[in-house]
Amino acid sequence: MFVRGKGASLGAFSHWFFDLIVTLTTLSLVTALGVSNTFLVYADISLVAVAFEYFLVPETFGQSLEEIEHRLSERRFYHRSWARPAG
């Protein structure tokens, strides 16, 4: 499997896609909401993203890419706070 390549391409795509969204919406939001409220909107979106990452993205610290790939292929990848099955 090519988990590393898929992950890298997904990361690059999402980075540039959301950068495009911010670029396209900044001037319209500044005009409609003002500078402070525009950045508050972006800060709120960032907080939602951090909460998503903390609660839903599995912890991979200390695991090799091969271990991560193996767990993903077996669909045994759990979040750090979820109960792990025995064995």
Buried (B, 14 or more C-beta within 10 A) or exposed (E): EEBEEEBEEEEEEEEEEEEEEEEEBBEEBBEEEEEEEBBEEBEEEEEEEEEEEEEEEEEEEEBEEEEBBBBBEEEEBEEEEEEEEEE
